[in-house]
Amino acid sequence: MRSSNPVFSRRGFSRDGGYAGFGAAPQAGGPAAVQGNPYAGGNPYAQTQAPTNPYATGDQQNLTPEQLQQMYGAPPAGPLQTGRMTMDDVVMRTGMTLGTVILAAAAAWIMELPVAVGFGAALVAMVLGLVQSFKRKASPALIMSYALFEGLFLGVISQVYNERWSGIPMQAVLGTMAVFVGVLAAYKTRLIRVDARFQRFVLGAAIGFLLLMSVNLLFAAFGGGDGLGFRSGAMGIVFGIVGVLLGAAFLALDFKQVEDGVRYGAPREESWLAAFGLTLSLVWIYLELLRLISIFRD
């Protein structure tokens, strides 16, 4: 959601082929920005030249924020005043999006919605997700609608798994939380170094994985059974582990994009895109864990 998420290849987190928006061409006077981001050419939100005060004269044009504070007794404008994204914005939007997914899933579980309704909700969620991914601006209504329908699908599919393997949804939830915390800790301690090589490897692996799963699905649809056997037995375990590892790698890429967005002053509305992308990654991991644990339970 690009990260693992299609959203991160759109407006706000994408520039000229650079992953998630920070691969713009270097700007004049921007070596520091390049050093801050190991695989970006500069800050896509930076202005080519500092704005000047039309009412200032002489040396006042070049005063630093600290000097202005001493002169006028007012602190320099922060992210809230300049409309820039903060980590609090990302946390709040992600909480809202994931909260909607969880509430919708719980409602679908309690109401025992039919499987057909669940897969219909999955189709609607996929369409809404694609529409948002190709929009140039974040649409909170689209993102929350996606979360609602995705949650309905997860509630139905989780109940199906639970009827055959009692308790497996809770195990998958705990596993998803463990993966999230583990990746976040590894990213913060720099055990995972997200650079251009890491990005290319993950995206290449994701394309190969999705192609194999699509071929397996076609064989299953026309030949019956489990197709090529990528979702059962020993092969199912291997591909399940690969799927979870890819989801973890997507999270690392997502964390990097959020960090860069805050550092480089992305517009505040981009926090909705960050929440959308993180939700896609977590849903991916949860579904892969459902399949993987079910194979182990068999």
N, C-alpha and C positions, 0 to 999 in steps of 0.2 A: 501498500500500500503505500526514476521515481523510487521511493522506498518500497516497502511492500505495498504502498498505497498509491493508487493512480493519482490521487489528489496532489501529491507532492511534485508532480511534473507540470502542474498548472501554475497560474498566476500566483506570485507571492513566494513560492518555494522553488521556482525553476527559472533559469536564465541561460539561454543559448547552449543547451546540452549539458550544463553543469548540474550535478544532482541537487535536487531540492533547492534551487534558486540562488545558489551562491557561487556559480561558476561563471560570472560575468567577466568580460575582458577587463584587464587591469586598467585602473584609472590613474590619471596623473597624480603623483604625490601619495599613492596608496600602498607602499610596501608593508606598512604595519598590518593592514587588513589582510594581505596575502599571508603573512606569517601567522596571523591568528587563525586562519583557516587553511589547512594543509592541502586542500584540493580546490580552492576557489581563487579566482583571479582578482577579487576585490569586493567591496561592499556595494551590492546593487541598489541600496537605498541611499547611498552617500551622494551628496551634491558635488559637482565638479569644482565648485568654488564656494567658499563659505559666504552665507548671506551677509550683507552689510546693513547697517542701520542708516537709513537716509537722513536721519536727524542728527547723526553724530558727525563730529568734525575732527580732522587731524588724526591723532593717534587713537582716538576713541573707537575707530573702525576696527582696530586689531586687539581690543581688550579681551582678556580671557573671562570666563564666567566668574572665577573667583574675584577678579578685579572689579567686575561689575557689581558683585555682591557687596564688596567693601564700599563701592561708591554709592549704591542706591539702597543698601540695607535689605535686599530681597534675595532669596535663594534662586539659583538658576532653575529653569523649567525642567521637570522630570518627565518620565514616560507618560504619566497620567495627563500632564498638561500638553504634551506634544502628540498625543494619540498613538504612541508606540506600544507594541506588544510587550507584556511582562510575563514572567513565569506564573504569577498569580492568575493572569488571564487564561493561560493554557490549562492550569490545574482546574479552574472553575468550569471552563467549557468542557473539558474532558469529563469532569464529574457529572455535568448535566447530561452529556451524551451517553456515557456508560450507565448512568442512573436510569435513563429512559429505556435502554436495552434490558436492564435487569428487571424493571417493573413490568415491561411488556412480556418478557419471558415468564415471569411469575404468573401474570394474568392468563397467558396461554396454557400454562401448566394446570392452573386451578380450574379453568373452564374446560379442560380436556378437548381442545380444538382438534378437529379431524386432521389427518396427515395432509390431505389435499389442500386444506386452508394454510397449513404451514408452508408447503412448497409454493403456493400462490403468493404468500407473504415474502418468501425468499426471492421470487421473481421480481416483485415490486421493489424490494430493497436493492436488488442488483441494478434495476433501471434507474432508481433514484441516485444510487452511488455513481453510476456512469455519467448521469446528467451533471451532478456536482463536480465530478472529476474534470469534465470538459468545459465547465464554466470558468470564466476569468476571475470571478470574485466569489468569495464564500457566501453561501446562502444559508443562514441559520435554520430557516424553515425546511429547506431540503435536507439538511444534515439531521435535524431532529426527526423528520419523517422517516429518513433512512433508519435511524436508530429504533424507531417504533416498530417498523415492519421486520427489521432484522431480529429484534427481540422476540416477536411473535414466532418467527421461524425457529429460533433457538429454543424457545419453550416447547414447541411441538416435537422437534427432533430429540431434545433431551428426554422428554417423556417416553418416546419410542425406545431409546437406549435403556432407560431406567426399567422399563417393563421386562426387558430381556436380561439386563445385567443390573441388578438392584444396587443403587448407590453410586453408579459410575458417573453421573453428572457432577456430583459433589467432588469426586476425585479429580475430575477434569478441571473444575473451578479452582481447587486448591493447587493443582499443577500449573494452571495458567498464572495464578498469583505468584507461585514460586519462580516461574520463568521470568516474570516481569521484575520482581525484586532482584533476582540474580543478575539479569542483564543490566539493570540500573546500577547495581553495585559494581559490576565489572566495568561499566562505562565510566563511572565516576572515578574509579581507581586507575583508569587507563589500562586495565588488562585487555580491553578491546580497543584497538586503535582504528578509528573510522577514517579512512583516507580513500583516495581514488581507486587504488588497487582492491581494497575491501569492497567498495561499491560495485566495481565491475564484476568481481567474483560472485557476489550475492545476486546481482541482477541476472547474470548468465546462468547461475544455478537455478534461479526461480523460473526462468523461461524454459529450461530443460525439464524441470519438474512438472510444470503445468502442461507442457506438450505430452509428456509420458502419461499423465493422468487423463488428459483428453483422449488419447489413443485407447487407454484402458477402458474409459467410459464408452467409447464407440463400440469396442469389441463386446463389452458387457450388454449394450443395448441391442446389438444385432446377433450376437452369438449366445447370449444368456450367461448365467453364472457370474463370475467375478472377472470376466474378460481375460486379461493376460495374467491375472493373479497378483497385481500390485497392491491389492488392498486386503489380502488374507495370507495366513501362514507366515513363513519366514520372510518372504518378499514384502508382505504387508508391514511386518515389524520394521524392516529396513527403511521402507519408504515413509512410514509413520515417524520414525526418528528423524529422518531427513526433513520432513515437513515441519516438525517442531523446531529443529535447528534453524531452518530458514525463517520461521516466524520470529525466533530470538534475534537473528541477524537483522531482520526488518525493524525490530524495536530499537536496536542500536543505531541504525540509520535514522530512525525517527527522532531519537534523543539528540542526535547531532544536529538535525535540522531545526529542532526547537531551540537548542542552545545558540545556534547561529542566528536564528530569527530574532531572539532577544538581544544578542550582542550587537547585531548590525541595525537594530531599530526597525524591524518589519512593522507595517501598520497593524493596529490592534485587531482588526477583523481577521487577520491571518491566524489568530489563535483558534478560530473555528476550524480552519483547515488542519491545524495541528491536532485538535481533538478528533476530527474525523479520521485522520490518518492513524492515530494511535488506536482508535476503536477498531478499525479494519485489521490491524495487526493482532490485537487481542482476540478478536473473533476467529481469525485464522488459527491461532495457537489453540484455542479452546476446541475447535472442530477437529483439528489434527490429534489432540489428546484424547478426545472421545473415541476416535477410530483406533488409536494405538492401544488404549487401555482395554477396549473391547476385545482386541485380538489376544492380549495377554490373559484376559479373563476366560477366553475360550480354551 
